[in-house]
Amino acid sequence: MQLPLREKIAGEIVLSESPGKTMRKWREELHISQTELARHMRVSPSVISDYEAGRRTSPGIKTIHRLVDAFLEIDVRSGRRLSRRFEAYDDVIPALRDWPVGMRASDFLRKIEGKLLTSGLNSRRLVNGYTVIDSIKAITTLDANDYLKIYGTTSERALLFTGVKYGRSPMIAVKAHPLKPAMVVYVQPESVDELAVKLAELENILLARTELPQDELIQRLERLG
């Protein structure tokens, strides 16, 4: 289960290597200007601009608290647009995390009892985070712009798809998108079509499978990084 929205926003800013960029990401999610945000926080627009551009040191806990409060106040006034979308994504994307330090793909697979299906690709490449995706709900819920959100702050991550039968559809979707993950993992698939493996190799994407149940998988993922 993902964190509540307040904790998620605050946590992303605190843990980010570029807090200002993360602040800007959430501001843009709300479609508000620096001026409007500054008004809610009772600071000058230049303060927001300086934080987002990295001209100020990382914001302290009190500043982040005020920032998140302002985000959520604005969201309420706009009809909880962001909150409602976040709640919908909680089912589609039950787990997502970026790491400050990457992990070798081979080490990542050992942690989740994964079996590599592709051959001839570099399993020592770094994975910098993960996203668990319910493939069926993603098809019925996400639009083209929403797919950007599964990549967090980096595309060099593992996308772990649940609800997979043969694996064609997820790889076709990944192939069609301009951003490419480092790795795709199918969670308890019925079987994996050879076409999915071929597409992964053509796109230089590691493809693997794991037989761990989703709950146990997420528990192991949360202990990484």
Sequence and secondary structure as in RCSB ss.txt:
>XXXX:A:sequence
MQLPLREKIAGEIVLSESPGKTMRKWREELHISQTELARHMRVSPSVISDYEAGRRTSPGIKTIHRLVDAFLEID
VRSGRRLSRRFEAYDDVIPALRDWPVGMRASDFLRKIEGKLLTSGLNSRRLVNGYTVIDSIKAITTLDANDYLKI
YGTTSERALLFTGVKYGRSPMIAVKAHPLKPAMVVYVQPESVDELAVKLAELENILLARTELPQDELIQRLERLG
>XXXX:A:secstr
    HHHHHHHHHHH SSHHHHHHHHHHHTT  HHHHHHHHTS HHHHHHHHHT S    HHHHHHHHHHHHHHH
HHTTSHHHHHHHHHHHH SEEEEEEEEEEHHHHHHHTTEEE   SS TTSEEEEEEEEEHHHHHHH  TTGGGGG
GTT SSSEEEEES SSSHHHHHHHHHSSS  SEEEEES S   HHHHHHHHHTT EEEEE   HHHHHHHHHT  
